[in-house]
């Protein structure tokens, strides 16, 4: 049996771990604004090594002098809702890589259906 899927758009924002906005980590500001905008979901992933426009390699290895690790903020929702959120991202992220990818959401049992996977009191 084939599970039905839903088309979606994935927004990924790559920034530095120490980038800030209003004294808050930039990745946290993006997540909170995505939540306030009512987007379906957002997650933050901390990289263990990477480099960007500066060509400086950032790594988590113990003997390295660099600590400003790469961070990926991933937001997924319908194309319309993600594109409506892009001006917010543009205002928050003066540097960093922002990209969009079409994807499909595979619904899982319990995701909003009130069945398996639902937390119980």
C-alpha positions in Angstrom: 0.0 0.0 0.0 1.3 3.5 -0.8 1.0 6.1 1.9 -0.5 9.4 0.6 1.9 12.4 0.9 1.4 16.2 1.0 3.5 18.6 -1.0 5.5 21.1 1.1 8.4 23.4 1.0 11.5 23.1 3.3 13.3 26.3 4.2 16.8 25.9 5.5 18.8 28.8 7.0 22.5 28.2 7.7 24.0 30.6 10.2 26.7 30.6 12.9 26.1 29.3 16.3 27.1 32.7 17.9 25.0 34.9 15.5 22.5 37.0 17.5 19.4 39.1 17.1 18.3 41.3 19.9 20.7 39.5 22.3 19.1 36.2 21.5 20.7 33.4 19.4 19.7 34.0 15.8 18.6 30.4 15.3 16.3 30.8 18.3 14.8 34.0 17.0 14.0 32.3 13.7 12.3 29.4 15.4 10.2 31.7 17.7 9.1 33.9 14.8 8.2 30.8 12.7 6.1 29.6 15.7 4.5 33.0 16.0 3.7 32.9 12.3 1.9 29.7 12.7 4.2 27.5 10.6 3.9 23.8 10.9 7.3 23.1 12.4 10.9 24.2 12.9 14.0 22.5 14.1 17.6 23.5 14.8 20.6 21.3 14.0 24.1 22.0 15.2 26.8 21.1 12.8 30.1 19.6 13.9 32.2 21.1 11.1 31.8 23.5 8.2 32.8 26.7 6.5 31.1 29.5 4.7 31.8 32.8 2.9 34.7 33.6 5.2 36.5 30.3 4.2 37.3 29.7 7.9 36.7 26.1 8.9 34.7 25.9 12.1 34.9 22.6 14.0 34.0 21.0 17.3 37.2 19.0 17.5 38.8 19.5 20.9 42.1 21.0 19.7 40.5 23.4 17.3 40.5 27.2 18.1 37.2 27.7 16.4 33.9 27.2 18.2 31.4 29.2 16.2 29.8 26.1 14.7 27.4 26.0 11.8 23.7 25.8 12.7 20.9 24.8 10.3 17.3 26.0 11.1 14.8 23.9 9.1 11.2 25.0 8.7 8.6 23.0 6.8 5.1 23.9 5.8 3.1 24.6 2.6 4.8 26.5 -0.1 2.5 29.5 0.3 3.1 29.7 4.1 6.9 29.3 3.8 7.1 31.9 1.0 5.1 34.3 3.1 7.6 33.9 5.9 10.6 34.7 3.7 10.5 38.5 4.3 10.9 37.8 8.0 14.0 35.7 7.3 15.4 38.4 5.0 15.1 40.9 7.8 16.8 38.6 10.3 19.6 37.1 8.3 22.0 39.6 6.7 24.6 36.9 6.2 24.2 33.2 5.9 22.8 30.8 3.3 19.0 30.5 2.8 17.6 27.9 0.5 14.3 26.3 -0.4 13.5 22.7 -1.4 10.3 21.1 -2.5 9.5 18.1 -0.4 6.7 15.7 0.6 5.3 15.2 4.0 4.5 11.6 4.9 1.7 11.7 7.6 2.4 9.5 10.6 -0.2 7.9 12.7 -1.2 10.1 15.6 -0.1 13.3 14.0 -3.2 15.3 14.8 -5.6 12.4 14.6 -5.9 11.8 18.3 -4.7 8.2 18.0 -1.3 6.5 18.5 1.6 8.8 19.4 -0.6 11.3 21.3 0.6 12.2 24.8 -1.7 11.2 27.5 -2.2 13.0 30.9 
